[in-house]
Amino acid sequence: MRGTLSVAVAQPVSVSYDVDANAETHAAVVRAAGTRLVVFPELSLTGYELDAPAIGVDDARLAPIVRACGESGAIALAGAPLQGERGAAHIGMLAVDGDGVRLAYSKMWLGGLEPQRFRPGAKPEVLDVDGWRLGLAICKDTGMPQHASDTAALGIDGYVAGVCETEADAQVPDERARRVAGDHGVWVAMASFAGTTGGEYAPAAGRSGYWAADGRVIERAGPQTGAIVRARFS
């Protein structure tokens, strides 16, 4: 029988381009969260810097997160620019656990200046965590009804996203989360960048949170960096 799933959404301080420092921060968040799954914002490992060098799944700088996940029994979903096939780069979501790092999902719907550097991911993805099927999304994906529909068609219990919005658009993730939850009857978790992210998102919105399957807000963070919000789904 499937048990409960403990989830944290986090708003870490991010240092632009500094993967070493950001990986150490991610590791500290994983340890502090004390949950099975920890979700980080879009491009959390580099800041929202579209020219940041791509990260590989075998990058030694990610070792602190691997160790923290191994010690905590956690899975972390972290954001990074990733090198794809034939030189293509993607905005990716890495799944990190005690065994290592793998690419879990590549952003399908690019916005702003992103298409100048990145190519869209090929298809929606689902991550299985202890029998919970979690649809994965990155920022603009959450605003595209087709993305949620195509992901839900794979059979999901929840929809998990890393996002980055300006403070002026702080209401956007809430609007999108309510729609996804209401349309597909699944809970939604979004980790939203806070503070200075680099690029055009400064200050960022923060306000990470959870929404029930009927669209109700379960819990939200404020706009401050360092916030960790936890929920338990059963």
Summary of the structure (lengths in Angstrom):
residues: 234
radius of gyration: 15.7
end to end distance: 11.1
largest distance: 46.6
contacts: 884
relative contact order: 0.18
helix: 27%
strand: 32%
